[in-house]
Amino acid sequence: MATLKEIRKTRIEKLKKLQAWGIPVYPSQTKRTHSVQEVLKNFNKLSRTKKEVILAGRIMALREHGGATFIDIYDGSGENFSEGKIQVILKKDVIGPRAYQLFLDVFDIGDFIETKGTLFVTQRGEKTLQAEDYRMLAKSLLPLPEKWHGLQDIEERLRKRYLDILFNPEVKEMIKKKAVFWNSMREFLLKNGFVEVETPILEVTPGGADARPFITHHNALNLDVYLRISMGELWQKRLMVAGFEKTFEIGRQFRNEGMDAEHLQDYTQMEFYWAYADYKQGMDFVEKMYKYVIEKTFGTLKFKIRGFDIDLSKKWEKYDFSAVISKYTGVNLQEDSLNDIRKKLEKLKIEYDEKGFNRIRAIDSLIKYARKKIAGPAFLINHPIEISPLAKRHEKNARVAQRFQVILAGSENGNGYSELNDPLDQAIRFQEQQKLRERGDEEAQRYDKEFVEALEYGMPPTCGFGVSERLFAFLMDKPVRECQIFPLLKPK
């Protein structure tokens, strides 16, 4: 069997042969009259009229049989692979001996070809184009996977995603579903009076989440700036100050943290902000939005995710944050000290980062462990105020926040709260976060003086909510990086 290097060398020789004959190898235009999908949908009409058809696509299979060669070409049209693929026959006595031999000499599986001819059905019932002429559109220098043992390794599949998509129709289908997912969310928000906005990606002070940001340098201003870690939370709240009632943004955000099945550094997020609403109204709205988006995307509300059977049409239960931790870890958040929690984490074999370890990080580790027992759909509520620096205190219990998280299959898949609009309280919360940073907690939030100043002009009661593409990955029951088209990978 020829090596990959030898195959490439042979194909380059074929390319040079075409060039020597003055035949364009990579022409810029095609005279295609129909897509394959259009031909298959209107096949009877087109074949009856004997109308000349010009198709273009990639050669996916090639079978020589005497004085005829059958090829399958694929142009990507249609909802699935079969709708974008058609058989083409090239006969020596139709296209001529010289043209037929040229095809055999220089064309390979993987090349892009333009074919002109008429349609007919073979004796085996195969819809086919009888080629009268052909033209090279693009010569492939590397063979498609089945010619060199395929793409077996998941890392290689993600690295050569274009081939993964080409040979795995389910990957292409997933990409289309993801587009429906975000577009239906946008559609739902627009229908409900929200205005889509764009907020800065580069920030002087990153805010809106507990996360370590990426840092870059702005040459024109000669200062270091940060890639945003939220979908413009502090900017969208400024828009509430400015008089907007409902805004949302869908875009990319960046967190310089670890990678696992649920986390990436570069991913899509949606956040909305709704003036004159609180977290209770937010929960009702989010439940309706999820059902709308998921039904539109998947055509069902029933899923099997990570071993959980989940039915989103059922009642969404509410779980108390401290009660969940107490039930599944034995920790009493009101009474146990940080040292007590540390011992419990070690006993339960829950990994945690010693650097900058504090009560907030300890509580975060506990809840991530405990919520794994909850199938959902559910709302986790009454979060401790110390882990919710941007949320309002509960009116009946100042120790907890007016906050909710969507729980599906044991993980957080959405986060919202009644936004803190008291500028004096917000300033104190930022100061507390800054002290944590000074003690080594790199995920603690920074003091944003300009945001506090904006709050001092007055912001109405507001509900904010955010959800990332993790939700889509969960519904697909796949790791989140496998649900990105081109996830970031370390170079070889």
Secondary structure, 3 states (H helix, E strand, C coil): CCCHHHHHHHHHHHHHHHHHCCCCCCCCCCCCCCCHHHHHHCHHHHHHHCCCEEEEEEEEEEEEECCEEEEEEECCCCCCHHHHEEEEEEEHHHHCHHHHHHHHHHCCCCCEEEEEEEEEECCCCCEEEEEEEEEEEECCCCCCHHHHCCCCCHHHHHHCHHHHHHHCHHHHHHHHHHHHHHHHHHHHHHHCCCEECCCCCEECCCCCCCCCCCEEEECCCCEEEEECCCCCHHHHHHHHHCCCCEEEEEEEEECCCCCCCCCCCEEEEEEEEEECCCHHHHHHHHHHHHHHHHHHHHCCCEEEECCEEEECCCCCEEEEHHHHHHHHHCCCCCCCCHHHHHHHHHHCCCCCCCCCCCHHHHHHHHHHHHHHHCCCCEEEECCEHHHCCCECECCCCCCEECEEEEEECCEEEEEEEEECCCHHHHHHHHHHHHHHHHCCCCCCCCCCHHHHHHHHCCCCCEEEEEEECHHHHHHHCCCHHHHCCCCCCCCC
